[in-house]
Amino acid sequence: NGSNESGFGAVPGGLRFANDGTFGMIGERAQFWTSTENDSDRGSFFFMGIVHDVENSIAGKGFGYSVRCVKD
């Protein structure tokens, strides 16, 4: 529910959990993979939601997060 003043309009699409493949937090949280790989099993992502500012974290690659492609 931000102002979109940056021009980045994220929709809170939720995520797919790695352990059982179910989906959750739809409509509450947007999570996007970054291009940073921490190691062969984990990568960096950022998330934002209705109760969070933008935050960075690390997760196993089995999770399903959104991807946003940016053209140079």
Predicted model as a PDB file, atoms N, CA, C, CB and O in Angstrom, pLDDT in the B-factor column:
MODEL        1                                                                  
ATOM      1  N   ASN A   1       0.824  -1.192   0.000  1.00 55.00           N  
ATOM      2  CA  ASN A   1       0.000   0.000   0.000  1.00 55.00           C  
ATOM      3  C   ASN A   1       0.866   1.253   0.000  1.00 55.00           C  
ATOM      4  CB  ASN A   1      -0.936   0.000   1.203  1.00 55.00           C  
ATOM      5  O   ASN A   1       0.545   2.239   0.664  1.00 55.00           O  
ATOM      6  N   GLY A   2       1.954   1.209  -0.742  1.00 62.00           N  
ATOM      7  CA  GLY A   2       2.874   2.331  -0.793  1.00 62.00           C  
ATOM      8  C   GLY A   2       2.437   3.389  -1.782  1.00 62.00           C  
ATOM      9  O   GLY A   2       1.366   3.296  -2.382  1.00 62.00           O  
ATOM     10  N   SER A   3       3.270   4.384  -1.941  1.00 69.00           N  
ATOM     11  CA  SER A   3       2.961   5.526  -2.802  1.00 69.00           C  
ATOM     12  C   SER A   3       3.355   5.290  -4.249  1.00 69.00           C  
ATOM     13  CB  SER A   3       3.653   6.760  -2.288  1.00 69.00           C  
ATOM     14  O   SER A   3       2.863   5.999  -5.127  1.00 69.00           O  
ATOM     15  N   ASN A   4       4.226   4.321  -4.539  1.00 70.00           N  
ATOM     16  CA  ASN A   4       4.746   4.028  -5.867  1.00 70.00           C  
ATOM     17  C   ASN A   4       5.542   5.191  -6.431  1.00 70.00           C  
ATOM     18  CB  ASN A   4       3.613   3.677  -6.805  1.00 70.00           C  
ATOM     19  O   ASN A   4       5.686   5.300  -7.649  1.00 70.00           O  
ATOM     20  N   GLU A   5       6.057   6.058  -5.583  1.00 76.00           N  
ATOM     21  CA  GLU A   5       6.822   7.201  -6.068  1.00 76.00           C  
ATOM     22  C   GLU A   5       8.116   6.782  -6.756  1.00 76.00           C  
ATOM     23  CB  GLU A   5       7.134   8.135  -4.922  1.00 76.00           C  
ATOM     24  O   GLU A   5       8.663   7.551  -7.547  1.00 76.00           O  
ATOM     25  N   SER A   6       8.616   5.584  -6.475  1.00 75.00           N  
ATOM     26  CA  SER A   6       9.829   5.091  -7.139  1.00 75.00           C  
ATOM     27  C   SER A   6       9.528   4.507  -8.517  1.00 75.00           C  
ATOM     28  CB  SER A   6      10.510   4.037  -6.271  1.00 75.00           C  
ATOM     29  O   SER A   6      10.446   4.300  -9.311  1.00 75.00           O  
ATOM     30  N   GLY A   7       8.268   4.240  -8.810  1.00 77.00           N  
ATOM     31  CA  GLY A   7       7.899   3.623 -10.078  1.00 77.00           C  
ATOM     32  C   GLY A   7       7.924   2.105 -10.040  1.00 77.00           C  
ATOM     33  O   GLY A   7       7.682   1.457 -11.059  1.00 77.00           O  
ATOM     34  N   PHE A   8       8.211   1.533  -8.887  1.00 76.00           N  
ATOM     35  CA  PHE A   8       8.228   0.079  -8.730  1.00 76.00           C  
ATOM     36  C   PHE A   8       6.927  -0.348  -8.072  1.00 76.00           C  
ATOM     37  CB  PHE A   8       9.460  -0.390  -7.889  1.00 76.00           C  
ATOM     38  O   PHE A   8       6.777  -0.228  -6.856  1.00 76.00           O  
ATOM     39  N   GLY A   9       5.995  -0.841  -8.857  1.00 76.00           N  
ATOM     40  CA  GLY A   9       4.698  -1.249  -8.335  1.00 76.00           C  
ATOM     41  C   GLY A   9       4.666  -2.744  -8.073  1.00 76.00           C  
ATOM     42  O   GLY A   9       4.364  -3.527  -8.974  1.00 76.00           O  
ATOM     43  N   ALA A  10       4.972  -3.144  -6.857  1.00 80.00           N  
ATOM     44  CA  ALA A  10       5.000  -4.563  -6.497  1.00 80.00           C  
ATOM     45  C   ALA A  10       3.629  -5.010  -6.015  1.00 80.00           C  
ATOM     46  CB  ALA A  10       6.063  -4.831  -5.413  1.00 80.00           C  
ATOM     47  O   ALA A  10       2.960  -4.300  -5.265  1.00 80.00           O  
ATOM     48  N   VAL A  11       3.221  -6.189  -6.451  1.00 83.00           N  
ATOM     49  CA  VAL A  11       1.978  -6.799  -6.000  1.00 83.00           C  
ATOM     50  C   VAL A  11       2.342  -7.875  -4.978  1.00 83.00           C  
ATOM     51  CB  VAL A  11       1.155  -7.400  -7.206  1.00 83.00           C  
ATOM     52  O   VAL A  11       3.232  -8.685  -5.241  1.00 83.00           O  
ATOM     53  N   PRO A  12       1.689  -7.906  -3.838  1.00 88.00           N  
ATOM     54  CA  PRO A  12       2.032  -8.908  -2.817  1.00 88.00           C  
ATOM     55  C   PRO A  12       1.562 -10.308  -3.210  1.00 88.00           C  
ATOM     56  CB  PRO A  12       1.418  -8.519  -1.471  1.00 88.00           C  
ATOM     57  O   PRO A  12       0.493 -10.766  -2.807  1.00 88.00           O  
ATOM     58  N   GLY A  13       2.400 -10.969  -4.010  1.00 90.00           N  
ATOM     59  CA  GLY A  13       2.058 -12.278  -4.547  1.00 90.00           C  
ATOM     60  C   GLY A  13       2.363 -13.443  -3.641  1.00 90.00           C  
ATOM     61  O   GLY A  13       2.086 -14.588  -4.000  1.00 90.00           O  
ATOM     62  N   GLY A  14       2.928 -13.185  -2.467  1.00 93.00           N  
ATOM     63  CA  GLY A  14       3.223 -14.261  -1.522  1.00 93.00           C  
ATOM     64  C   GLY A  14       4.442 -15.063  -1.924  1.00 93.00           C  
ATOM     65  O   GLY A  14       5.342 -14.551  -2.590  1.00 93.00           O  
ATOM     66  N   LEU A  15       4.472 -16.326  -1.517  1.00 95.00           N  
ATOM     67  CA  LEU A  15       5.605 -17.196  -1.792  1.00 95.00           C  
ATOM     68  C   LEU A  15       5.172 -18.649  -1.797  1.00 95.00           C  
ATOM     69  CB  LEU A  15       6.712 -16.977  -0.766  1.00 95.00           C  
ATOM     70  O   LEU A  15       4.083 -18.997  -1.341  1.00 95.00           O  
ATOM     71  N   ARG A  16       6.062 -19.502  -2.332  1.00 97.00           N  
ATOM     72  CA  ARG A  16       5.867 -20.955  -2.266  1.00 97.00           C  
ATOM     73  C   ARG A  16       6.881 -21.484  -1.260  1.00 97.00           C  
ATOM     74  CB  ARG A  16       6.039 -21.647  -3.692  1.00 97.00           C  
ATOM     75  O   ARG A  16       8.076 -21.207  -1.364  1.00 97.00           O  
ATOM     76  N   PHE A  17       6.397 -22.244  -0.292  1.00 97.00           N  
ATOM     77  CA  PHE A  17       7.263 -22.789   0.749  1.00 97.00           C  
ATOM     78  C   PHE A  17       8.064 -23.979   0.220  1.00 97.00           C  
ATOM     79  CB  PHE A  17       6.430 -23.209   1.972  1.00 97.00           C  
ATOM     80  O   PHE A  17       7.549 -24.808  -0.530  1.00 97.00           O  
ATOM     81  N   ALA A  18       9.334 -24.046   0.626  1.00 96.00           N  
ATOM     82  CA  ALA A  18      10.239 -25.082   0.134  1.00 96.00           C  
ATOM     83  C   ALA A  18       9.901 -26.465   0.676  1.00 96.00           C  
ATOM     84  CB  ALA A  18      11.659 -24.735   0.494  1.00 96.00           C  
ATOM     85  O   ALA A  18      10.061 -27.460  -0.030  1.00 96.00           O  
ATOM     86  N   ASN A  19       9.438 -26.539   1.911  1.00 95.00           N  
ATOM     87  CA  ASN A  19       9.261 -27.847   2.549  1.00 95.00           C  
ATOM     88  C   ASN A  19       8.109 -28.659   1.973  1.00 95.00           C  
ATOM     89  CB  ASN A  19       9.043 -27.663   4.017  1.00 95.00           C  
ATOM     90  O   ASN A  19       8.207 -29.883   1.881  1.00 95.00           O  
ATOM     91  N   ASP A  20       7.007 -27.995   1.579  1.00 97.00           N  
ATOM     92  CA  ASP A  20       5.862 -28.768   1.090  1.00 97.00           C  
ATOM     93  C   ASP A  20       5.232 -28.229  -0.192  1.00 97.00           C  
ATOM     94  CB  ASP A  20       4.821 -28.823   2.147  1.00 97.00           C  
ATOM     95  O   ASP A  20       4.256 -28.800  -0.679  1.00 97.00           O  
ATOM     96  N   GLY A  21       5.767 -27.146  -0.746  1.00 96.00           N  
ATOM     97  CA  GLY A  21       5.270 -26.614  -2.012  1.00 96.00           C  
ATOM     98  C   GLY A  21       3.970 -25.834  -1.920  1.00 96.00           C  
ATOM     99  O   GLY A  21       3.414 -25.439  -2.945  1.00 96.00           O  
ATOM    100  N   THR A  22       3.476 -25.605  -0.707  1.00 97.00           N  
ATOM    101  CA  THR A  22       2.246 -24.834  -0.568  1.00 97.00           C  
ATOM    102  C   THR A  22       2.553 -23.341  -0.701  1.00 97.00           C  
ATOM    103  CB  THR A  22       1.562 -25.133   0.792  1.00 97.00           C  
ATOM    104  O   THR A  22       3.702 -22.915  -0.585  1.00 97.00           O  
ATOM    105  N   PHE A  23       1.518 -22.570  -0.944  1.00 97.00           N  
ATOM    106  CA  PHE A  23       1.658 -21.131  -1.105  1.00 97.00           C  
ATOM    107  C   PHE A  23       1.108 -20.415   0.118  1.00 97.00           C  
ATOM    108  CB  PHE A  23       0.941 -20.653  -2.378  1.00 97.00           C  
ATOM    109  O   PHE A  23       0.189 -20.909   0.772  1.00 97.00           O  
ATOM    110  N   GLY A  24       1.669 -19.254   0.426  1.00 95.00           N  
ATOM    111  CA  GLY A  24       1.200 -18.487   1.565  1.00 95.00           C  
ATOM    112  C   GLY A  24       1.506 -17.011   1.420  1.00 95.00           C  
ATOM    113  O   GLY A  24       2.239 -16.592   0.524  1.00 95.00           O  
ATOM    114  N   MET A  25       0.936 -16.240   2.312  1.00 92.00           N  
ATOM    115  CA  MET A  25       1.121 -14.794   2.409  1.00 92.00           C  
ATOM    116  C   MET A  25       0.695 -14.035   1.156  1.00 92.00           C  
ATOM    117  CB  MET A  25       2.555 -14.494   2.702  1.00 92.00           C  
ATOM    118  O   MET A  25       1.150 -12.916   0.919  1.00 92.00           O  
ATOM    119  N   ILE A  26      -0.168 -14.637   0.363  1.00 93.00           N  
ATOM    120  CA  ILE A  26      -0.668 -13.975  -0.844  1.00 93.00           C  
ATOM    121  C   ILE A  26      -1.538 -12.800  -0.415  1.00 93.00           C  
ATOM    122  CB  ILE A  26      -1.474 -14.970  -1.756  1.00 93.00           C  
ATOM    123  O   ILE A  26      -2.426 -12.940   0.426  1.00 93.00           O  
ATOM    124  N   GLY A  27      -1.267 -11.646  -1.003  1.00 89.00           N  
ATOM    125  CA  GLY A  27      -1.973 -10.429  -0.650  1.00 89.00           C  
ATOM    126  C   GLY A  27      -1.391  -9.710   0.552  1.00 89.00           C  
ATOM    127  O   GLY A  27      -1.847  -8.625   0.912  1.00 89.00           O  
ATOM    128  N   GLU A  28      -0.375 -10.315   1.181  1.00 89.00           N  
ATOM    129  CA  GLU A  28       0.239  -9.731   2.375  1.00 89.00           C  
ATOM    130  C   GLU A  28       1.693  -9.346   2.189  1.00 89.00           C  
ATOM    131  CB  GLU A  28       0.133 -10.686   3.510  1.00 89.00           C  
ATOM    132  O   GLU A  28       2.184  -8.428   2.847  1.00 89.00           O  
ATOM    133  N   ARG A  29       2.386 -10.041   1.298  1.00 89.00           N  
ATOM    134  CA  ARG A  29       3.824  -9.876   1.215  1.00 89.00           C  
ATOM    135  C   ARG A  29       4.311 -10.111  -0.217  1.00 89.00           C  
ATOM    136  CB  ARG A  29       4.526 -10.830   2.186  1.00 89.00           C  
ATOM    137  O   ARG A  29       3.820 -11.004  -0.909  1.00 89.00           O  
ATOM    138  N   ALA A  30       5.275  -9.307  -0.650  1.00 90.00           N  
ATOM    139  CA  ALA A  30       5.937  -9.502  -1.940  1.00 90.00           C  
ATOM    140  C   ALA A  30       7.385  -9.875  -1.668  1.00 90.00           C  
ATOM    141  CB  ALA A  30       5.841  -8.218  -2.841  1.00 90.00           C  
ATOM    142  O   ALA A  30       8.068  -9.199  -0.899  1.00 90.00           O  
ATOM    143  N   GLN A  31       7.856 -10.945  -2.293  1.00 92.00           N  
ATOM    144  CA  GLN A  31       9.230 -11.397  -2.103  1.00 92.00           C  
ATOM    145  C   GLN A  31       9.856 -11.600  -3.470  1.00 92.00           C  
ATOM    146  CB  GLN A  31       9.289 -12.708  -1.259  1.00 92.00           C  
ATOM    147  O   GLN A  31       9.273 -12.254  -4.335  1.00 92.00           O  
ATOM    148  N   PHE A  32      11.039 -11.044  -3.668  1.00 93.00           N  
ATOM    149  CA  PHE A  32      11.724 -11.098  -4.953  1.00 93.00           C  
ATOM    150  C   PHE A  32      13.149 -11.589  -4.770  1.00 93.00           C  
ATOM    151  CB  PHE A  32      11.717  -9.723  -5.631  1.00 93.00           C  
ATOM    152  O   PHE A  32      13.880 -11.111  -3.902  1.00 93.00           O  
ATOM    153  N   TRP A  33      13.540 -12.567  -5.613  1.00 94.00           N  
ATOM    154  CA  TRP A  33      14.939 -12.980  -5.638  1.00 94.00           C  
ATOM    155  C   TRP A  33      15.776 -11.828  -6.165  1.00 94.00           C  
ATOM    156  CB  TRP A  33      15.138 -14.257  -6.508  1.00 94.00           C  
ATOM    157  O   TRP A  33      15.315 -11.047  -6.998  1.00 94.00           O  
ATOM    158  N   THR A  34      17.009 -11.722  -5.678  1.00 92.00           N  
ATOM    159  CA  THR A  34      17.973 -10.798  -6.259  1.00 92.00           C  
ATOM    160  C   THR A  34      18.907 -11.610  -7.158  1.00 92.00           C  
ATOM    161  CB  THR A  34      18.776 -10.023  -5.143  1.00 92.00           C  
ATOM    162  O   THR A  34      18.756 -12.827  -7.262  1.00 92.00           O  
ATOM    163  N   SER A  35      19.847 -10.967  -7.794  1.00 91.00           N  
ATOM    164  CA  SER A  35      20.814 -11.686  -8.627  1.00 91.00           C  
ATOM    165  C   SER A  35      21.992 -12.211  -7.815  1.00 91.00           C  
ATOM    166  CB  SER A  35      21.321 -10.781  -9.737  1.00 91.00           C  
ATOM    167  O   SER A  35      22.909 -12.806  -8.382  1.00 91.00           O  
ATOM    168  N   THR A  36      21.987 -12.003  -6.503  1.00 91.00           N  
ATOM    169  CA  THR A  36      23.093 -12.418  -5.638  1.00 91.00           C  
ATOM    170  C   THR A  36      22.915 -13.863  -5.174  1.00 91.00           C  
ATOM    171  CB  THR A  36      23.202 -11.485  -4.423  1.00 91.00           C  
ATOM    172  O   THR A  36      21.907 -14.213  -4.560  1.00 91.00           O  
ATOM    173  N   GLU A  37      23.908 -14.688  -5.479  1.00 92.00           N  
ATOM    174  CA  GLU A  37      23.913 -16.071  -5.008  1.00 92.00           C  
ATOM    175  C   GLU A  37      24.873 -16.156  -3.828  1.00 92.00           C  
ATOM    176  CB  GLU A  37      24.325 -17.072  -6.153  1.00 92.00           C  
ATOM    177  O   GLU A  37      26.042 -15.790  -3.952  1.00 92.00           O  
ATOM    178  N   ASN A  38      24.392 -16.631  -2.694  1.00 93.00           N  
ATOM    179  CA  ASN A  38      25.257 -16.757  -1.524  1.00 93.00           C  
ATOM    180  C   ASN A  38      26.131 -18.000  -1.598  1.00 93.00           C  
ATOM    181  CB  ASN A  38      24.423 -16.788  -0.256  1.00 93.00           C  
ATOM    182  O   ASN A  38      27.315 -17.951  -1.264  1.00 93.00           O  
ATOM    183  N   ASP A  39      25.560 -19.099  -2.029  1.00 94.00           N  
ATOM    184  CA  ASP A  39      26.295 -20.336  -2.286  1.00 94.00           C  
ATOM    185  C   ASP A  39      25.405 -21.193  -3.180  1.00 94.00           C  
ATOM    186  CB  ASP A  39      26.678 -21.090  -0.940  1.00 94.00           C  
ATOM    187  O   ASP A  39      24.377 -20.719  -3.663  1.00 94.00           O  
ATOM    188  N   SER A  40      25.785 -22.442  -3.405  1.00 94.00           N  
ATOM    189  CA  SER A  40      25.023 -23.269  -4.340  1.00 94.00           C  
ATOM    190  C   SER A  40      23.613 -23.591  -3.865  1.00 94.00           C  
ATOM    191  CB  SER A  40      25.757 -24.544  -4.592  1.00 94.00           C  
ATOM    192  O   SER A  40      22.766 -23.979  -4.670  1.00 94.00           O  
ATOM    193  N   ASP A  41      23.347 -23.435  -2.569  1.00 95.00           N  
ATOM    194  CA  ASP A  41      22.036 -23.776  -2.010  1.00 95.00           C  
ATOM    195  C   ASP A  41      21.179 -22.574  -1.619  1.00 95.00           C  
ATOM    196  CB  ASP A  41      22.225 -24.640  -0.815  1.00 95.00           C  
ATOM    197  O   ASP A  41      19.973 -22.718  -1.415  1.00 95.00           O  
ATOM    198  N   ARG A  42      21.787 -21.385  -1.513  1.00 96.00           N  
ATOM    199  CA  ARG A  42      21.049 -20.230  -0.994  1.00 96.00           C  
ATOM    200  C   ARG A  42      21.277 -18.990  -1.847  1.00 96.00           C  
ATOM    201  CB  ARG A  42      21.457 -19.947   0.449  1.00 96.00           C  
ATOM    202  O   ARG A  42      22.332 -18.806  -2.455  1.00 96.00           O  
ATOM    203  N   GLY A  43      20.259 -18.156  -1.869  1.00 95.00           N  
ATOM    204  CA  GLY A  43      20.350 -16.894  -2.575  1.00 95.00           C  
ATOM    205  C   GLY A  43      19.754 -15.771  -1.750  1.00 95.00           C  
ATOM    206  O   GLY A  43      19.090 -16.007  -0.742  1.00 95.00           O  
ATOM    207  N   SER A  44      19.999 -14.553  -2.189  1.00 95.00           N  
ATOM    208  CA  SER A  44      19.466 -13.385  -1.495  1.00 95.00           C  
ATOM    209  C   SER A  44      18.118 -12.989  -2.076  1.00 95.00           C  
ATOM    210  CB  SER A  44      20.448 -12.210  -1.581  1.00 95.00           C  
ATOM    211  O   SER A  44      17.856 -13.169  -3.266  1.00 95.00           O  
ATOM    212  N   PHE A  45      17.285 -12.456  -1.229  1.00 94.00           N  
ATOM    213  CA  PHE A  45      16.002 -11.949  -1.685  1.00 94.00           C  
ATOM    214  C   PHE A  45      15.647 -10.727  -0.865  1.00 94.00           C  
ATOM    215  CB  PHE A  45      14.897 -13.029  -1.578  1.00 94.00           C  
ATOM    216  O   PHE A  45      16.228 -10.484   0.193  1.00 94.00           O  
ATOM    217  N   PHE A  46      14.688  -9.958  -1.359  1.00 91.00           N  
ATOM    218  CA  PHE A  46      14.158  -8.866  -0.555  1.00 91.00           C  
ATOM    219  C   PHE A  46      12.662  -9.026  -0.465  1.00 91.00           C  
ATOM    220  CB  PHE A  46      14.533  -7.486  -1.147  1.00 91.00           C  
ATOM    221  O   PHE A  46      12.032  -9.606  -1.350  1.00 91.00           O  
ATOM    222  N   PHE A  47      12.101  -8.516   0.595  1.00 89.00           N  
ATOM    223  CA  PHE A  47      10.658  -8.626   0.772  1.00 89.00           C  
ATOM    224  C   PHE A  47      10.083  -7.340   1.319  1.00 89.00           C  
ATOM    225  CB  PHE A  47      10.316  -9.786   1.695  1.00 89.00           C  
ATOM    226  O   PHE A  47      10.765  -6.547   1.969  1.00 89.00           O  
ATOM    227  N   MET A  48       8.833  -7.163   1.039  1.00 86.00           N  
ATOM    228  CA  MET A  48       8.081  -6.025   1.555  1.00 86.00           C  
ATOM    229  C   MET A  48       6.664  -6.501   1.788  1.00 86.00           C  
ATOM    230  CB  MET A  48       8.123  -4.797   0.574  1.00 86.00           C  
ATOM    231  O   MET A  48       6.193  -7.434   1.136  1.00 86.00           O  
ATOM    232  N   GLY A  49       5.998  -5.866   2.705  1.00 79.00           N  
ATOM    233  CA  GLY A  49       4.642  -6.278   2.999  1.00 79.00           C  
ATOM    234  C   GLY A  49       3.859  -5.184   3.672  1.00 79.00           C  
ATOM    235  O   GLY A  49       4.349  -4.070   3.855  1.00 79.00           O  
ATOM    236  N   ILE A  50       2.636  -5.512   4.039  1.00 74.00           N  
ATOM    237  CA  ILE A  50       1.763  -4.504   4.615  1.00 74.00           C  
ATOM    238  C   ILE A  50       2.196  -4.107   6.020  1.00 74.00           C  
ATOM    239  CB  ILE A  50       0.342  -5.007   4.640  1.00 74.00           C  
ATOM    240  O   ILE A  50       1.767  -3.071   6.529  1.00 74.00           O  
ATOM    241  N   VAL A  51       3.046  -4.921   6.654  1.00 70.00           N  
ATOM    242  CA  VAL A  51       3.541  -4.571   7.997  1.00 70.00           C  
ATOM    243  C   VAL A  51       5.062  -4.448   8.028  1.00 70.00           C  
ATOM    244  CB  VAL A  51       3.091  -5.620   9.016  1.00 70.00           C  
ATOM    245  O   VAL A  51       5.639  -4.361   9.112  1.00 70.00           O  
ATOM    246  N   HIS A  52       5.731  -4.438   6.865  1.00 64.00           N  
ATOM    247  CA  HIS A  52       7.190  -4.375   6.804  1.00 64.00           C  
ATOM    248  C   HIS A  52       7.638  -3.281   5.854  1.00 64.00           C  
ATOM    249  CB  HIS A  52       7.773  -5.722   6.369  1.00 64.00           C  
ATOM    250  O   HIS A  52       6.963  -2.989   4.867  1.00 64.00           O  
ATOM    251  N   ASP A  53       8.776  -2.679   6.154  1.00 76.00           N  
ATOM    252  CA  ASP A  53       9.502  -1.916   5.160  1.00 76.00           C  
ATOM    253  C   ASP A  53      10.232  -2.928   4.289  1.00 76.00           C  
ATOM    254  CB  ASP A  53      10.494  -0.880   5.819  1.00 76.00           C  
ATOM    255  O   ASP A  53      10.116  -4.132   4.515  1.00 76.00           O  
ATOM    256  N   VAL A  54      10.971  -2.462   3.310  1.00 84.00           N  
ATOM    257  CA  VAL A  54      11.755  -3.366   2.473  1.00 84.00           C  
ATOM    258  C   VAL A  54      12.920  -3.906   3.297  1.00 84.00           C  
ATOM    259  CB  VAL A  54      12.267  -2.643   1.184  1.00 84.00           C  
ATOM    260  O   VAL A  54      13.647  -3.146   3.938  1.00 84.00           O  
ATOM    261  N   GLU A  55      13.088  -5.227   3.271  1.00 88.00           N  
ATOM    262  CA  GLU A  55      14.160  -5.881   4.012  1.00 88.00           C  
ATOM    263  C   GLU A  55      14.840  -6.913   3.121  1.00 88.00           C  
ATOM    264  CB  GLU A  55      13.615  -6.546   5.300  1.00 88.00           C  
ATOM    265  O   GLU A  55      14.215  -7.463   2.214  1.00 88.00           O  
ATOM    266  N   ASN A  56      16.111  -7.174   3.374  1.00 91.00           N  
ATOM    267  CA  ASN A  56      16.866  -8.200   2.653  1.00 91.00           C  
ATOM    268  C   ASN A  56      17.052  -9.410   3.549  1.00 91.00           C  
ATOM    269  CB  ASN A  56      18.238  -7.657   2.180  1.00 91.00           C  
ATOM    270  O   ASN A  56      17.063  -9.294   4.775  1.00 91.00           O  
ATOM    271  N   SER A  57      17.201 -10.582   2.921  1.00 93.00           N  
ATOM    272  CA  SER A  57      17.472 -11.788   3.686  1.00 93.00           C  
ATOM    273  C   SER A  57      18.082 -12.834   2.759  1.00 93.00           C  
ATOM    274  CB  SER A  57      16.179 -12.327   4.357  1.00 93.00           C  
ATOM    275  O   SER A  57      18.327 -12.561   1.584  1.00 93.00           O  
ATOM    276  N   ILE A  58      18.323 -14.020   3.286  1.00 94.00           N  
ATOM    277  CA  ILE A  58      18.888 -15.144   2.538  1.00 94.00           C  
ATOM    278  C   ILE A  58      17.962 -16.341   2.730  1.00 94.00           C  
ATOM    279  CB  ILE A  58      20.357 -15.475   3.008  1.00 94.00           C  
ATOM    280  O   ILE A  58      17.439 -16.555   3.824  1.00 94.00           O  
ATOM    281  N   ALA A  59      17.761 -17.121   1.671  1.00 96.00           N  
ATOM    282  CA  ALA A  59      16.894 -18.296   1.773  1.00 96.00           C  
ATOM    283  C   ALA A  59      17.396 -19.401   0.866  1.00 96.00           C  
ATOM    284  CB  ALA A  59      15.444 -17.938   1.419  1.00 96.00           C  
ATOM    285  O   ALA A  59      18.156 -19.161  -0.072  1.00 96.00           O  
ATOM    286  N   GLY A  60      16.961 -20.608   1.158  1.00 96.00           N  
ATOM    287  CA  GLY A  60      17.258 -21.747   0.309  1.00 96.00           C  
ATOM    288  C   GLY A  60      16.571 -21.601  -1.036  1.00 96.00           C  
ATOM    289  O   GLY A  60      15.487 -21.026  -1.135  1.00 96.00           O  
ATOM    290  N   LYS A  61      17.207 -22.123  -2.062  1.00 95.00           N  
ATOM    291  CA  LYS A  61      16.695 -21.971  -3.424  1.00 95.00           C  
ATOM    292  C   LYS A  61      15.430 -22.784  -3.691  1.00 95.00           C  
ATOM    293  CB  LYS A  61      17.756 -22.370  -4.406  1.00 95.00           C  
ATOM    294  O   LYS A  61      14.851 -22.675  -4.772  1.00 95.00           O  
ATOM    295  N   GLY A  62      15.001 -23.580  -2.746  1.00 96.00           N  
ATOM    296  CA  GLY A  62      13.755 -24.327  -2.902  1.00 96.00           C  
ATOM    297  C   GLY A  62      12.513 -23.475  -2.723  1.00 96.00           C  
ATOM    298  O   GLY A  62      11.415 -23.890  -3.096  1.00 96.00           O  
ATOM    299  N   PHE A  63      12.676 -22.279  -2.153  1.00 97.00           N  
ATOM    300  CA  PHE A  63      11.536 -21.382  -1.985  1.00 97.00           C  
ATOM    301  C   PHE A  63      11.162 -20.772  -3.325  1.00 97.00           C  
ATOM    302  CB  PHE A  63      11.852 -20.276  -0.956  1.00 97.00           C  
ATOM    303  O   PHE A  63      12.012 -20.607  -4.199  1.00 97.00           O  
ATOM    304  N   GLY A  64       9.910 -20.445  -3.481  1.00 96.00           N  
ATOM    305  CA  GLY A  64       9.433 -19.806  -4.700  1.00 96.00           C  
ATOM    306  C   GLY A  64       9.096 -18.353  -4.452  1.00 96.00           C  
ATOM    307  O   GLY A  64       8.083 -18.042  -3.825  1.00 96.00           O  
ATOM    308  N   TYR A  65       9.948 -17.458  -4.944  1.00 95.00           N  
ATOM    309  CA  TYR A  65       9.724 -16.026  -4.830  1.00 95.00           C  
ATOM    310  C   TYR A  65       9.555 -15.446  -6.226  1.00 95.00           C  
ATOM    311  CB  TYR A  65      10.892 -15.334  -4.078  1.00 95.00           C  
ATOM    312  O   TYR A  65       9.883 -16.095  -7.219  1.00 95.00           O  
ATOM    313  N   SER A  66       9.057 -14.258  -6.295  1.00 92.00           N  
ATOM    314  CA  SER A  66       8.876 -13.592  -7.577  1.00 92.00           C  
ATOM    315  C   SER A  66      10.221 -13.160  -8.150  1.00 92.00           C  
ATOM    316  CB  SER A  66       7.947 -12.383  -7.428  1.00 92.00           C  
ATOM    317  O   SER A  66      11.213 -13.027  -7.434  1.00 92.00           O  
ATOM    318  N   VAL A  67      10.223 -12.945  -9.466  1.00 91.00           N  
ATOM    319  CA  VAL A  67      11.405 -12.449 -10.181  1.00 91.00           C  
ATOM    320  C   VAL A  67      10.952 -11.256 -11.006  1.00 91.00           C  
ATOM    321  CB  VAL A  67      12.063 -13.569 -11.093  1.00 91.00           C  
ATOM    322  O   VAL A  67       9.918 -11.309 -11.671  1.00 91.00           O  
ATOM    323  N   ARG A  68      11.720 -10.192 -10.962  1.00 85.00           N  
ATOM    324  CA  ARG A  68      11.432  -9.004 -11.769  1.00 85.00           C  
ATOM    325  C   ARG A  68      12.621  -8.790 -12.686  1.00 85.00           C  
ATOM    326  CB  ARG A  68      11.159  -7.731 -10.872  1.00 85.00           C  
ATOM    327  O   ARG A  68      13.744  -8.585 -12.226  1.00 85.00           O  
ATOM    328  N   CYS A  69      12.369  -8.838 -13.981  1.00 82.00           N  
ATOM    329  CA  CYS A  69      13.431  -8.626 -14.969  1.00 82.00           C  
ATOM    330  C   CYS A  69      13.508  -7.139 -15.295  1.00 82.00           C  
ATOM    331  CB  CYS A  69      13.176  -9.468 -16.265  1.00 82.00           C  
ATOM    332  O   CYS A  69      12.487  -6.481 -15.499  1.00 82.00           O  
ATOM    333  N   VAL A  70      14.735  -6.617 -15.341  1.00 79.00           N  
ATOM    334  CA  VAL A  70      14.958  -5.206 -15.621  1.00 79.00           C  
ATOM    335  C   VAL A  70      15.842  -5.104 -16.854  1.00 79.00           C  
ATOM    336  CB  VAL A  70      15.604  -4.476 -14.399  1.00 79.00           C  
ATOM    337  O   VAL A  70      16.919  -5.697 -16.897  1.00 79.00           O  
ATOM    338  N   LYS A  71      15.400  -4.366 -17.840  1.00 79.00           N  
ATOM    339  CA  LYS A  71      16.157  -4.174 -19.062  1.00 79.00           C  
ATOM    340  C   LYS A  71      17.138  -3.031 -18.877  1.00 79.00           C  
ATOM    341  CB  LYS A  71      15.222  -3.902 -20.249  1.00 79.00           C  
ATOM    342  O   LYS A  71      16.761  -1.946 -18.434  1.00 79.00           O  
ATOM    343  N   ASP A  72      18.410  -3.278 -19.220  1.00 75.00           N  
ATOM    344  CA  ASP A  72      19.434  -2.214 -19.170  1.00 75.00           C  
ATOM    345  C   ASP A  72      19.248  -1.262 -20.332  1.00 75.00           C  
ATOM    346  CB  ASP A  72      20.863  -2.811 -19.197  1.00 75.00           C  
ATOM    347  O   ASP A  72      20.005  -0.302 -20.470  1.00 75.00           O  
TER     348      ASP A  72                                                      
ENDMDL                                                                          
END                                                                             
